[in-house]
Amino acid sequence: MNRKVIGIGETILDILFRDGQPQAAVPGGSVYNAMISLGRMGVDVTFLSETGNDRVGQMILENMRNNGVRTDCVNVFPDGKSPVSLAFLNERNDAEYLFYKDYPRQRLDVKMPDIQADDIVMMGSYFAVTPVLRDKVKELLDLARERGAIIYYDVNFRSTHANEAIKLLPTILENFEYTDILRGSAEDFYNMFGEEDAAKVYRQRVSFYCRRFLCTDAGKDVRLFAGDFRKNYPVPPIETVSTIGAGDNFNAGVVYGLLRNRIRRTELDSLSESDWDDIVRCGLAFSADVCRQVGNSVSQAFVERYKEG
């Protein structure tokens, strides 16, 4: 049986600026970027999302179709406009964002996709906790849990929402409870909990709900917590062009590693150290490729190299 990946999240057009000048316009979104990478790798991918009936929306949908991502579950809304972000790259190639959004009142009017045992459902960012979309997100999570799919959650909680953290905490923890593998950055947890030490976050906030936790911290070690098993993975130094999409593609690589190693949901608690090594190595490889170019997803050259290897 061919396992599928189902993502839920926003779509957006990222316009990249360097030294005050536009450099590129790239369709994106936290989970969207991972979906495009997985589609390029030949994975059966469906994305639940929304976009406007405008030129930007057409670019976003065309990019999905060109990269093997199913668009049956994308709501094209007639009112409002497709969201756009301006991403200003600094000297370290990290981005500061300005977002422009004009959504209609009716949001995410889509049907649920087919989900079967051991498919992988990916969610993340503010999209996964915003109250206006909660019913639809929860409907997907309930279906995924009922069918025995693996749920992967990247919290991706930006500083712009830090003032909402207390209000959103019940939803965040409910997402943790649904989750089989949780990923976040040290910055995400500081924005949510005022704590960036991964061990404390796992012990105090995560382990009760979710046993498997990956914490990234820019160029510092990736830290893995899986019950009593702990391991740090050094991030190889690379020369970056842009860090936009780095975390999103780490997620894509982890999910690709799960699929490549044929890991089922019932096997997650019994993964060996070598299993985790291969999974995290996939994540780091996907992330590194994205940092070397201005695209939000892995390059075609990477796809060809990685499949051959």
CORDABEL-V279328 format. One record per residue. N is the residue number from 1. D_CENTER is the distance of its C-alpha to the mean C-alpha in whole Angstrom. Layout:
BEGIN
{{N	D_CENTER} {N	D_CENTER}}
END
This chain:
BEGIN
{{1	25} {2	22} {3	18} {4	16} {5	12} {6	11} {7	8} {8	9} {9	8} {10	10} {11	12} {12	14} {13	16} {14	16} {15	19} {16	20} {17	23} {18	25} {19	28} {20	28} {21	28} {22	25} {23	24} {24	21} {25	20} {26	16} {27	14} {28	11} {29	8} {30	5} {31	4} {32	7} {33	7} {34	6} {35	8} {36	11} {37	11} {38	11} {39	14} {40	16} {41	16} {42	18} {43	16} {44	16} {45	13} {46	14} {47	12} {48	13} {49	13} {50	16} {51	18} {52	21} {53	24} {54	25} {55	25} {56	21} {57	20} {58	22} {59	20} {60	17} {61	18} {62	20} {63	17} {64	15} {65	19} {66	20} {67	17} {68	17} {69	15} {70	17} {71	17} {72	20} {73	18} {74	17} {75	19} {76	21} {77	23} {78	27} {79	27} {80	25} {81	23} {82	20} {83	18} {84	18} {85	17} {86	19} {87	18} {88	21} {89	21} {90	23} {91	25} {92	22} {93	20} {94	17} {95	17} {96	18} {97	17} {98	20} {99	18} {100	21} {101	20} {102	23} {103	21} {104	24} {105	25} {106	24} {107	20} {108	18} {109	21} {110	20} {111	21} {112	19} {113	18} {114	20} {115	19} {116	21} {117	21} {118	18} {119	16} {120	12} {121	10} {122	7} {123	6} {124	5} {125	8} {126	11} {127	11} {128	11} {129	14} {130	16} {131	19} {132	20} {133	17} {134	17} {135	20} {136	18} {137	15} {138	17} {139	19} {140	16} {141	15} {142	19} {143	19} {144	17} {145	19} {146	22} {147	21} {148	20} {149	17} {150	14} {151	12} {152	8} {153	7} {154	5} {155	8} {156	8} {157	11} {158	13} {159	17} {160	18} {161	17} {162	19} {163	22} {164	21} {165	19} {166	23} {167	23} {168	19} {169	20} {170	21} {171	18} {172	15} {173	18} {174	18} {175	14} {176	15} {177	18} {178	16} {179	13} {180	14} {181	12} {182	11} {183	9} {184	10} {185	12} {186	16} {187	15} {188	13} {189	16} {190	19} {191	17} {192	17} {193	20} {194	22} {195	21} {196	20} {197	21} {198	19} {199	22} {200	23} {201	20} {202	20} {203	23} {204	23} {205	20} {206	18} {207	21} {208	22} {209	20} {210	17} {211	19} {212	16} {213	14} {214	13} {215	13} {216	13} {217	15} {218	15} {219	18} {220	19} {221	19} {222	16} {223	17} {224	17} {225	19} {226	20} {227	23} {228	26} {229	24} {230	23} {231	22} {232	21} {233	20} {234	21} {235	19} {236	21} {237	22} {238	22} {239	23} {240	20} {241	20} {242	17} {243	14} {244	12} {245	9} {246	10} {247	7} {248	4} {249	7} {250	8} {251	6} {252	7} {253	10} {254	10} {255	10} {256	13} {257	15} {258	15} {259	16} {260	18} {261	20} {262	20} {263	19} {264	20} {265	19} {266	23} {267	22} {268	19} {269	22} {270	24} {271	22} {272	24} {273	24} {274	24} {275	21} {276	19} {277	20} {278	19} {279	16} {280	15} {281	17} {282	15} {283	12} {284	14} {285	15} {286	12} {287	12} {288	15} {289	16} {290	14} {291	16} {292	19} {293	18} {294	18} {295	15} {296	12} {297	11} {298	14} {299	17} {300	20} {301	22} {302	19} {303	19} {304	22} {305	23} {306	20} {307	22} {308	25} {309	24}}
END
